[in-house]
Amino acid sequence: AEARALSGDPALRAQLLEVIGRIHTVLGREDSARAPLAEALAIRRRLYGDDHPDVATSLVDLARAMPPLPRDSTATTLLREALAIRRCHLGESFF
């Protein structure tokens, strides 16, 4: 409800959804984490495009909420996309 109330500030809404999703992930409630994390990712893609560090962060958070073992192809795809974005912005020396 709090996140919906922030519709006038989508960047803040995405940040709040991300925090909610991370909390659910830490508590072992990955199923509950995926929806807010996916929404945060969608908002950030709309705001910043597909090649932004905040989008990479959202991709990693969503991948972490996927089933741990075996990592399904969705999590792998998300992590590869995040890695590509971070390499683009931070260069190879970051790794």
Z-matrix of the N, CA and C atoms (Angstrom, degrees):
N
C 1 1.456
C 2 1.531 1 110.20
N 3 1.338 2 115.92 1 -41.44
C 4 1.471 3 119.55 2 178.84
C 5 1.524 4 110.94 3 -62.26
N 6 1.332 5 115.78 4 -42.12
C 7 1.466 6 119.73 5 -179.47
C 8 1.524 7 110.94 6 -64.79
N 9 1.332 8 117.07 7 -40.15
C 10 1.468 9 120.12 8 178.73
C 11 1.523 10 111.40 9 -63.65
N 12 1.324 11 116.13 10 -33.05
C 13 1.459 12 120.47 11 -179.93
C 14 1.525 13 112.17 12 -66.93
N 15 1.302 14 117.14 13 -17.36
C 16 1.461 15 121.86 14 -178.58
C 17 1.523 16 112.69 15 -94.09
N 18 1.302 17 118.13 16 25.62
C 19 1.465 18 120.75 17 -176.85
C 20 1.523 19 111.98 18 -61.18
N 21 1.329 20 118.26 19 -24.08
C 22 1.457 21 121.34 20 178.24
C 23 1.516 22 113.42 21 -77.02
N 24 1.314 23 117.41 22 -13.58
C 25 1.462 24 122.39 23 179.16
C 26 1.536 25 108.21 24 -130.31
N 27 1.328 26 116.89 25 80.33
C 28 1.465 27 119.75 26 -174.01
C 29 1.526 28 114.22 27 -61.11
N 30 1.318 29 119.02 28 -32.82
C 31 1.470 30 120.28 29 179.44
C 32 1.529 31 110.31 30 -65.25
N 33 1.320 32 116.45 31 -42.34
C 34 1.458 33 120.23 32 177.79
C 35 1.525 34 110.73 33 -68.72
N 36 1.322 35 116.20 34 -37.19
C 37 1.466 36 120.24 35 177.08
C 38 1.535 37 110.50 36 -60.85
N 39 1.318 38 116.53 37 -45.14
C 40 1.466 39 120.66 38 178.79
C 41 1.522 40 110.57 39 -61.58
N 42 1.318 41 116.45 40 -40.72
C 43 1.464 42 119.91 41 179.48
C 44 1.527 43 111.06 42 -64.13
N 45 1.329 44 117.68 43 -42.54
C 46 1.459 45 120.92 44 178.68
C 47 1.529 46 111.22 45 -65.58
N 48 1.320 47 117.33 46 -42.71
C 49 1.464 48 120.85 47 177.40
C 50 1.527 49 110.99 48 -61.52
N 51 1.326 50 115.94 49 -38.48
C 52 1.456 51 120.09 50 178.24
C 53 1.537 52 111.02 51 -63.32
N 54 1.312 53 116.52 52 -43.47
C 55 1.471 54 120.29 53 178.66
C 56 1.523 55 110.19 54 -62.90
N 57 1.316 56 117.20 55 -43.67
C 58 1.467 57 121.21 56 178.51
C 59 1.526 58 109.86 57 -60.26
N 60 1.321 59 116.77 58 -46.23
C 61 1.461 60 120.72 59 179.15
C 62 1.517 61 112.78 60 -62.83
N 63 1.322 62 116.77 61 -41.25
C 64 1.468 63 120.26 62 178.91
C 65 1.527 64 111.05 63 -63.81
N 66 1.318 65 116.50 64 -40.42
C 67 1.467 66 120.05 65 178.68
C 68 1.522 67 110.31 66 -61.48
N 69 1.319 68 116.17 67 -45.94
C 70 1.468 69 119.57 68 178.10
C 71 1.530 70 110.79 69 -60.54
N 72 1.334 71 116.95 70 -40.14
C 73 1.462 72 120.55 71 179.94
C 74 1.524 73 110.54 72 -63.62
N 75 1.311 74 116.99 73 -46.67
C 76 1.468 75 121.20 74 -179.74
C 77 1.530 76 110.76 75 -61.88
N 78 1.322 77 116.65 76 -34.44
C 79 1.462 78 120.87 77 179.34
C 80 1.531 79 112.71 78 -79.80
N 81 1.325 80 116.77 79 0.59
C 82 1.463 81 120.48 80 179.38
C 83 1.512 82 113.64 81 81.09
N 84 1.309 83 117.19 82 17.09
C 85 1.468 84 122.04 83 179.99
C 86 1.536 85 109.88 84 -105.54
N 87 1.320 86 114.99 85 58.41
C 88 1.458 87 119.75 86 -176.19
C 89 1.526 88 112.62 87 -57.93
N 90 1.328 89 117.45 88 -36.39
C 91 1.466 90 119.63 89 178.86
C 92 1.527 91 111.31 90 -58.91
N 93 1.328 92 116.45 91 -39.26
C 94 1.466 93 121.20 92 178.81
C 95 1.523 94 111.96 93 -77.06
N 96 1.309 95 117.15 94 -21.77
C 97 1.466 96 121.31 95 -177.96
C 98 1.519 97 112.49 96 -77.35
N 99 1.311 98 116.71 97 -30.80
C 100 1.472 99 119.96 98 -170.40
C 101 1.523 100 113.53 99 -62.47
N 102 1.316 101 118.98 100 -42.33
C 103 1.471 102 120.62 101 -176.94
C 104 1.529 103 112.13 102 -63.41
N 105 1.344 104 119.36 103 -51.62
C 106 1.469 105 116.69 104 178.64
C 107 1.525 106 113.13 105 -64.83
N 108 1.334 107 117.45 106 -35.25
C 109 1.463 108 119.50 107 178.58
C 110 1.527 109 111.52 108 -67.59
N 111 1.315 110 117.15 109 -39.63
C 112 1.469 111 120.59 110 177.31
C 113 1.526 112 110.94 111 -65.46
N 114 1.325 113 116.43 112 -38.35
C 115 1.466 114 119.70 113 177.86
C 116 1.525 115 110.96 114 -66.75
N 117 1.332 116 116.93 115 -41.46
C 118 1.467 117 120.56 116 176.97
C 119 1.531 118 110.41 117 -60.08
N 120 1.320 119 116.45 118 -43.03
C 121 1.464 120 120.93 119 177.93
C 122 1.525 121 110.70 120 -61.48
N 123 1.315 122 117.11 121 -45.68
C 124 1.468 123 120.59 122 -179.54
C 125 1.527 124 111.64 123 -62.05
N 126 1.313 125 116.58 124 -42.09
C 127 1.473 126 120.24 125 178.44
C 128 1.518 127 110.06 126 -62.46
N 129 1.322 128 116.47 127 -45.90
C 130 1.461 129 119.46 128 -178.87
C 131 1.522 130 112.41 129 -65.73
N 132 1.301 131 117.76 130 -36.52
C 133 1.477 132 119.69 131 175.81
C 134 1.528 133 110.22 132 -62.53
N 135 1.340 134 116.60 133 -41.91
C 136 1.466 135 119.75 134 178.33
C 137 1.525 136 111.32 135 -64.88
N 138 1.316 137 117.02 136 -40.28
C 139 1.459 138 120.79 137 -177.49
C 140 1.527 139 113.00 138 -73.78
N 141 1.324 140 116.37 139 -44.91
C 142 1.461 141 120.79 140 -168.03
C 143 1.520 142 115.06 141 -113.69
N 144 1.314 143 118.01 142 -10.43
C 145 1.450 144 120.26 143 -173.80
C 146 1.524 145 109.92 144 89.04
N 147 1.309 146 116.07 145 -176.33
C 148 1.459 147 120.61 146 -174.40
C 149 1.520 148 114.34 147 -84.67
N 150 1.318 149 117.97 148 -10.33
C 151 1.468 150 120.99 149 -172.41
C 152 1.530 151 110.90 150 -120.06
N 153 1.331 152 116.07 151 65.30
C 154 1.461 153 121.10 152 -177.97
C 155 1.527 154 109.18 153 -135.89
N 156 1.332 155 117.92 154 143.17
C 157 1.467 156 120.22 155 -179.54
C 158 1.533 157 114.25 156 -55.45
N 159 1.325 158 117.94 157 -36.29
C 160 1.469 159 119.51 158 178.13
C 161 1.526 160 111.54 159 -66.66
N 162 1.310 161 116.67 160 -32.51
C 163 1.467 162 120.61 161 175.26
C 164 1.524 163 108.98 162 -65.75
N 165 1.330 164 116.94 163 -41.82
C 166 1.470 165 120.66 164 177.69
C 167 1.527 166 110.78 165 -59.81
N 168 1.306 167 117.23 166 -42.75
C 169 1.460 168 121.08 167 178.11
C 170 1.516 169 111.16 168 -60.61
N 171 1.320 170 116.58 169 -43.73
C 172 1.463 171 120.47 170 178.49
C 173 1.525 172 111.58 171 -64.21
N 174 1.314 173 116.81 172 -38.09
C 175 1.464 174 120.53 173 178.08
C 176 1.527 175 111.16 174 -62.44
N 177 1.323 176 116.86 175 -43.57
C 178 1.465 177 121.11 176 179.58
C 179 1.526 178 110.01 177 -65.18
N 180 1.321 179 116.89 178 -44.78
C 181 1.467 180 119.76 179 179.62
C 182 1.522 181 111.54 180 -59.90
N 183 1.319 182 116.86 181 -42.90
C 184 1.461 183 120.42 182 179.31
C 185 1.527 184 110.82 183 -66.24
N 186 1.317 185 117.30 184 -39.97
C 187 1.467 186 120.50 185 178.04
C 188 1.524 187 111.20 186 -62.26
N 189 1.320 188 117.05 187 -38.11
C 190 1.465 189 120.76 188 178.63
C 191 1.521 190 112.71 189 -65.71
N 192 1.320 191 116.68 190 -22.56
C 193 1.466 192 120.78 191 179.66
C 194 1.528 193 112.34 192 -87.26
N 195 1.323 194 116.11 193 -1.67
C 196 1.455 195 119.81 194 176.77
C 197 1.537 196 109.35 195 -77.37
N 198 1.319 197 117.29 196 160.51
C 199 1.469 198 119.08 197 178.30
C 200 1.528 199 110.68 198 -52.83
N 201 1.351 200 118.13 199 135.70
C 202 1.461 201 120.88 200 -171.66
C 203 1.521 202 114.99 201 -66.72
N 204 1.304 203 118.46 202 -45.35
C 205 1.460 204 120.61 203 -179.08
C 206 1.509 205 109.83 204 -140.78
N 207 1.265 206 120.19 205 135.80
C 208 1.459 207 123.04 206 -12.33
C 209 1.522 208 110.08 207 -75.33
N 210 1.295 209 115.82 208 146.49
C 211 1.467 210 119.34 209 176.47
C 212 1.525 211 107.21 210 -61.19
N 213 1.287 212 115.60 211 123.09
C 214 1.463 213 117.94 212 -179.09
C 215 1.526 214 110.08 213 -78.12
N 216 1.292 215 116.03 214 171.16
C 217 1.461 216 120.44 215 -176.29
C 218 1.526 217 111.71 216 -64.62
N 219 1.326 218 118.41 217 -26.29
C 220 1.458 219 120.83 218 178.36
C 221 1.522 220 110.38 219 -64.60
N 222 1.323 221 117.36 220 -47.35
C 223 1.466 222 120.55 221 179.24
C 224 1.525 223 110.77 222 -62.05
N 225 1.313 224 117.24 223 -42.86
C 226 1.468 225 121.21 224 179.19
C 227 1.516 226 110.71 225 -61.55
N 228 1.314 227 116.59 226 -43.74
C 229 1.465 228 121.24 227 178.84
C 230 1.520 229 110.94 228 -61.79
N 231 1.322 230 116.90 229 -44.77
C 232 1.463 231 121.33 230 179.37
C 233 1.526 232 110.94 231 -61.17
N 234 1.321 233 116.74 232 -45.23
C 235 1.470 234 120.55 233 -178.97
C 236 1.524 235 111.95 234 -66.63
N 237 1.313 236 117.13 235 -37.90
C 238 1.480 237 119.72 236 177.78
C 239 1.521 238 110.98 237 -65.08
N 240 1.324 239 116.38 238 -40.06
C 241 1.458 240 120.03 239 178.47
C 242 1.534 241 110.22 240 -65.14
N 243 1.328 242 116.88 241 -43.13
C 244 1.469 243 120.51 242 178.03
C 245 1.519 244 111.16 243 -61.43
N 246 1.327 245 116.61 244 -42.63
C 247 1.460 246 121.32 245 179.09
C 248 1.528 247 111.24 246 -60.75
N 249 1.315 248 116.52 247 -43.12
C 250 1.468 249 120.47 248 179.53
C 251 1.530 250 111.12 249 -62.53
N 252 1.313 251 116.86 250 -41.76
C 253 1.465 252 120.44 251 179.02
C 254 1.520 253 110.18 252 -64.45
N 255 1.322 254 116.42 253 -45.70
C 256 1.466 255 119.58 254 -178.44
C 257 1.523 256 111.66 255 -66.09
N 258 1.303 257 117.48 256 -37.99
C 259 1.475 258 119.81 257 176.11
C 260 1.516 259 110.64 258 -62.27
N 261 1.309 260 116.17 259 -40.87
C 262 1.466 261 121.27 260 -179.62
C 263 1.526 262 110.76 261 -61.40
N 264 1.320 263 116.78 262 -41.81
C 265 1.459 264 121.06 263 -175.53
C 266 1.526 265 113.80 264 -88.56
N 267 1.328 266 117.07 265 -30.18
C 268 1.463 267 120.04 266 -173.37
C 269 1.528 268 113.14 267 -110.32
N 270 1.326 269 116.82 268 -15.38
C 271 1.449 270 120.79 269 -179.31
C 272 1.509 271 112.29 270 80.65
N 273 1.315 272 114.82 271 172.99
C 274 1.458 273 121.58 272 -178.30
C 275 1.527 274 112.14 273 -70.21
N 276 1.313 275 118.03 274 -24.33
C 277 1.463 276 120.04 275 -177.12
C 278 1.514 277 112.31 276 -66.88
N 279 1.314 278 117.24 277 -19.70
C 280 1.461 279 121.72 278 177.89
C 281 1.525 280 110.32 279 -64.63
N 282 1.312 281 116.59 280 -31.62
C 283 1.454 282 121.57 281 -175.24
C 284 1.484 283 108.16 282 -97.07
